[in-house]
Amino acid sequence: MSAYTVLHAKIRGVTLVSEELIKRPLHLRRDFEGVVTLLELVFAEEIEARGMDIRAELLTYKRILPLLKILSLFSRTFRYPMNGFVFETKEKQIIASVNTSSLGNQWEIAMVATHPEYRRRGLAKELVTDAIAFVKDKKGKICKLEVIADNTPAYNLYRELGFIHYDSVAEMKLEPSNWPDIPNSEIPDEFNISPLKRDNETNMQRYDLKVRETPEKVQHFLPIDKKRYKSSKLKNLVRPIMVRLFSIKANSWLIYSQEELIGTIFVTLDKSRKNPHRIELVIDPDYQTNLARSMVFFALSKIKESGLIHQNSLIAVRSTNNELMDLLKELNFSIVENNHKLGLKFKPTYF
């Protein structure tokens, strides 16, 4: 360990790494401006390519923290929504950050950013290591993250820390200026489409569909969690509140072949006009060739009907799904970013 990372003092979670830098826990409400400034600098190209407003997005998270604190009294899922660590200078400038958030027993690591002038000092490695320790301390079973495929140093760092590369996705966008003609937005007659229902029977059908859609190699590392598809009164209560706070409109449809669920369409509209819309398709592999084009057209028609066509529309596609990627490119979608998904599992601790 270099002299740079030797701990000189530790007071209330604050670590004096050197006379120049201090490492401490992230406090989003207090650190909001500093974190936004850092992310806007480090991820400027990614933010512009997507058409995002990172300030508006983080401001929403900041505003809902009191609500999440109340919800945490009733569900462990909401207990750790925005934790992390930062490095700051003696002038209080945040120059590196990491965030952890929980989804039940699964955690996500994000906002791994280092100011260009402070790179190659091991700051990101130290922050991610602290984030891993935090998740492990909170009895998390797995933590996940995404890394840009071209970011070899970051990818190698995560692999060095024990992360397993279990999947890859391409994030694709449709810009308003490239909007394609939509000759037919109807689902073929041999299939039935209806708005999403959130009853237990439908949720289990969605779970079965997701299992069929996800490659075995991915499920070997990260099995589809059936619990995430179960309804609860708290989920039903929280969902419309979150939709309102994030200024979005969530639309969802189910597609059946006779009695079998073979596809779902999710269209999330950003009503604030500050961030892109998002499309998510889940298609039974046996029906993709006959159904994918109609599903994409259907999703785009709903965005067009909303009148909110002056923002980008994003969709994430598994990198191995060449057929769907080719279709989207034909319809004027372009790849924003190729990302690798990595995960780290924790072994149970026995006492």
Buried (B, 14 or more C-beta within 10 A) or exposed (E): EEEEBEEEEEEEEEBBBBEEBBBBBBEBEEBBEBBBBBBBEBBEEBBEBBBBBBBBBBEBBBEBEEBBEEBBEEBEBBBBBBBBBBBBEEEEEBBBBBBBBBBBBBBBBBBBBBBEEBBEBBBBBBBBBBBBEBBBEBEBBBBBBBBBBEEEEBBEBBBEEEBBBBBBBBBBBBBEEEBEEEEEBEBEEEBEBEEBEEEEEBBBBBBBBBEBBBEEEBBEBBEBBEEBBEEEEEEEEBEEEBBEEBBBBBBBBBBBBEEBBBBBBBBBBBBBEBBBBBBBBBBBEEBBEBBBBBBBBBBBBBBEEBEBBEBBBBBBBBBBBEEBBEBBEEBBBEBBBBBBBBBBEBEEEEE
